[in-house]
């Protein structure tokens, strides 16, 4: 079965066509950006080649048509007929308390996702737009939805409740849900296999570090705690998101006349690394500026490392120890220069690593810990699209 994996945002579509019958081979992948604007951008990678063009992409339906045309195009394509696409797997940001697993798309499921839109107002409309577009273009192809939050449905009340009136949880669903669950689950299982263990027997701390970043405490195969909350703002300092902040600061800014819409833009788009450094959110750029003596870039670099370290130590205390510490995501896998300060000083918690090995590890699965370390420490590559395709394959085949 060939499965088309879609990750649709408000103005973008990421996609991969994966052949599950051929060792989950990625046949083609790409990205459409600036949907709805005067001119959009389309990048399509196939057979070791890359195609790029600028063209109008008025809406998600037209974007999906562009993708499907490219997949079957005589020059750009990797399949001869759209009938070869056996199913579509859609990434959906928020499943609330309704969805504890992935699901086949039905009218009822769509209505349930719509009922949760207030929990992820920036993401859910785009997620739904992709589902609608695919229903219009390929109405007979089964679709699934795979939720970022589903893996964290095992969080206990003591970790998911906020210190707010309990009625807010009952009436509005205000609680911590967590995100990046698809990645955390995948890399935890994979990393455990790397050290020859079953993840169900381990206490694992999973650090998914990228432009969006979160850490999860995984206790014997179940998510116990995670840094992101009701939204993807809480927790670590991120590329353009603030992470943990005193809520009194937000009240103060509103008292100064800032509207909720303006505040939303600041918290999601103008904070985090770019807010601190002034103009940089790529960790490579921040490192280069720090090395050149840029004070604000130094603040951003050091704050990111310290916040990660703080949560690692905290989650060790919460679980009563840690057997496996893993790093994944764009920064976690590649930015050895960020892993280095995070790992420094963790010897007191039983974490001992080969720093020389760390400092030359980029984008590959590697065990960094020394043989005498109490905590196994690894770099592990994630593949969220594969997880979506696997879940889709399972559901479509009734497993």
N, C-alpha and C positions, 0 to 999 in steps of 0.2 A: 504493500500500500504506500502510495505517495501522499504525504500530508503537507498542506500549506499552513505554515505557522504565521499568524498575524499579531502584531503589537501596534495597535492604533492609538495615537494620541490625538489631541485636539486639532493639530495641523500637520500630522506626520503619519506615515505607515512604514513600519519595519516588517520585513517578511523573509521567510526562508522556505524553500521547498525541500523536504527531507524524504528520502527513499528508505522506508523502514525495512524493506526486503533486501536491502543491500548495505547492511551494517550501519543504518541510519546516516547514509551519505547525504551531505548537503549539496544538492544539485545546483542550486542557485540561491542568491540572497540579495537583498537590496534595501533601499530607503527612498521614500518620497517625502519631501519636506516642503514647507510653505504652502500647504494646501489651503485654498480659499483666497490666497493673495493674487496679485496681478500676474506674477510669474512664479512657478514652482520649480523644484529641482528633483531630478530622478537619477539615482545611482543604482546600477544593476551589475552584479558580479556573477559570472558563469564560466565554467570550464577554464579557470585560471585567467580570465579576461575581465575587463571592466568597461562598462558603458556609462557615460554621463551625458545628460542633456538638460536644458532648461525649457520648460513648456508650461502652459497654463494647466493647473489642476484645480478646477473649481470646487470640487467636493470629494468625499471619500469614495463614492460610487465610481466617479471617473478615475480616481486613483487606483481602485481595484481593477478597473478595466485596463489601465496602463500596465499593471503588474501582469495580468493574465495574458495580455498581448505579447509582452516581452518573453514570458515563459514558453510561448508557442511560436514565436517569430523564427523564420528560417535561419536568420543569422544569430540572434541573441538567445534563442530558445534552447530548452533542455528536454522538452516533451513535444510530441507531435499533435496531441489532442488534449483538450481540457478534460475529457473523460478519464484521463489518467490520474487526475486529482481525486483521491478517494475520500478525503475528509479535510476539514479546516479546523485548526485549533487556535482559539483567540485568547490572548492574555487579557485578563480583567483585573484592575487594581484592587477593588474592594468587594469582598463577599459578606461583610458584616458578620452577624451571628447566624445567618441563614445557611451559608455554604461552608461546609467543613471539608469538602472534597470538590474535585472538578465535576462538571456536569454536561450532559448533552443539551444543546440549545433547543428549547421549546418556547412556545408563547408564554407559558407560565414562568419559565426561567427568566425570560426577558423582562417581564413585569416585576419580578423579584429584584433583578439588578437595578431597574429604574427606581424601585422603592428605596434603594440604598444610595442613590445619587448624591444626597446631601452629605454623605460621609467622604466622598471623593469627587467634589464638583469639578475639579480641573481634569480628571482622568476619565471618569465614567462616560461622559458624552462621546468622547472619541472612541472608547472601547465599543460602545453600542453602535456607533456609526459604521464601524468595520463589519459588525455582525449584519446590520441592515443591508449594507452594500453587497456583501457576499450573498445574502439571501436573494437579492434582486438579480445579480449577475449569474449565479450558479444555484438556483433554488432547490435543486434536488440533491445537492451534496451535503451530507451531515456535518454539523458544526458542534464544537465543544467550547466550553469556557473554563479556563484554568485561572484560579484566583491567587493573587499575591499573598492574601491573608490566610488562606485555608490551613496551611501547616501550623500556624500559630493559634488555631482553634483550641489547642490543648492548654493554653495559658490558664493557670488557676486564678481565682478572684484576687488573691493577695498580690498578684503581679499585674493583673489587667485593670483593676479599679483605680480611679483617681481619688485624691482626697477631697472630693467635692460632695455635696449632698447626694445621697444614694438615689434619690428620686430622679436626678439628672440621668443616671444610667438607666433606670426603669422607663422613663418617659422618652428620652432622646437617644438612647443607645450610646451615651458618652462613656467611653472606656478605651483602653489600649487594645488595638487589633494587631499591629505589627505588619511589616511588609517584607519583600524579598524572600518570602517563604519558599517559593519554588527553587530558588538558588540554595538557600540554607539546607533544605532537605537533601538536595542532590549532592552537594559537596560534602555534607556530613557522612553520608553513606559511602561516597567515593573515597574520602580521606581515611575512614575506618578500614576499608579494604586495603589501602596502601600500607597500613601498619599491621595487616593480618588480623584484624579484629572485627567483631560484629558491632555495628553502631548501637544496637539495642543493649549492649553491655557497658556502654561508655558514658562518661560525662564530657560533653563536647562544647567548646566555645568557638563559634563560627563567626569570623570577621569578614563580612562582605564589604569591601572598601572600594568605592569608585566615586563618581560625581554625586551619586546617591549612595549613602553608606549606612549600614546597620550591623549590629552584632546580635547574635542569638545565643542563649544558653540552652543547650539541648541535653536533657537528662534522660538517658536510656531510651532514645528514639523519639522523644516527645519534646516539643518546644516548651520550655519552662518560663523563659523571660526573653525580652527583646527590646532593643533601644527605641525603635519607632513606635508611635502610639496610635491614637485615633486617626492621625494623619501622618504623612511622611516627613513632617517637620521635626519631630522630637528626636532627641538622642545626640548623635555625633555631629560635629561641624561638617558640613558637606560643601559641594562645589559652589552652590548659590543659595543653599538653605541654612537656616540659622542653627538648628539643633537646639539643645536645652537652653532655655532663657527664662529669667524670672518673669512670670506673667504680669507682675506689677509694672514692668517696663512697657508692656503693651498697653496697659491701662493709661500710663503716663502719656504715651504717644497719642492715644486717642483724645486725651484731655487737651493735648496741644493742637487738636484740630484735624488729625489724620483720620481719614475714613477707613472703614473696614476693607474696602477695595484697594485703597492705597497701601494699607498695611499688609494685605495679602501679597501684593506685588513685591514689597520690601522683603518679606519673610521667605518667599519662594525663589525670587529672582535676583535680589540685590544683597543678600546676606552671605553667611558662610565664608568660604575662602575668598571669593571675589569681593565681598563686602569688607573684609579685613585688609586684604592686600591692595584693594583699590581697582584692579583691572585684570586679575588673573584667577582662574579656577582650575586650570590644568596643573597637576602636582609637579610636572616636569618644569613648567615655567616658573612656578613658585620656588622650586629648589634652585633654579638658575639665578633668580633674582636674589634669593637669600645669600647664595654664594658670592654674589656681586656686592653684598653689603646693604641690600634693601631692608630697612627695618620692619616695614609692615609685612613684607613677604616672610620675614623671619617669625613674626608673631603668628601668621597664618600656619606656617609649617609646624611650629612648636605646639600650637593649640590643637591641631589635628592629632598629632602623635600622643599628646597628653590625654586627650579625651578618650582615645582608643584604649590606652593603658589603664585609665581609670575604670572603664567598664570591664576590662578583662579581670582585673583584681576583684571588682565587685561581684562579678558572676561566679568567680571561684568561691567566694565567701557564701554566696547564695546556695550553690549546689553542694557545698562542703568538699570542694576539690575539683580537679579537672584532669582528665586522662588524655585529652587531645585538643590542641589549639590549632586552628587552621586559618589561613589567609587566602582570600579569593577576590574576584572583581578586578577591574582595571588597575587600581592602585595596589591592591593586595597581591595580585599575581606578578606585576611588573616593576613596581616602585620599590626595589630593594632598599633604596636610600630612605624610604619612609618606614619600612619594616624594621630597619636597624635601630632607630631610636625608640620604637615601640617595644622591641624585645630587650633592649638594654635595661638592666636593673631588675628584670623579672626572675633572676636566679633565686631571690628570696621566696618565690612562689613555686619553686621546683622546675622552672623553665630554663633549660640550658641548651643553647644552640651553637652550631658551627657558623660563626659570623662570616668567615671567609666564603663558605658555601652560600650563605644568604646573599652576600654582596655580589654574587655572579649569577643568581637565579632570577630569570625573567621568563614568564609565560610558559612554565612547564611544571609538571607535578614532581615535587622534590620533598624528601624528608629532611628538615633542617636540624632537628634535635640530635644531641650527642647520645651515645649509647647509655650513659649514666643519668640522663635526664628523667625526672619523675613524670614529666609531661611531654608526650609526643607532640612535636610542632612541625607542621607541614605547609607547603604552598600547594594549592590544588586549583586547577582550572575549572571554571564553572561552564555550564551549557544549559541555560534556561530554555532555549528553543527545543533542545532534545527532550527535556522533561515534558514540555507542552505536547510535543509530538507523541511521546510515549503514553501520556495520559489519554490523548485523543485516540490512539490506537487501541488502548485498553477499553475505553468506553464504547467506541464504535463496534468493537467485536464482542461486546457484552460481557467483558471480564471484570 
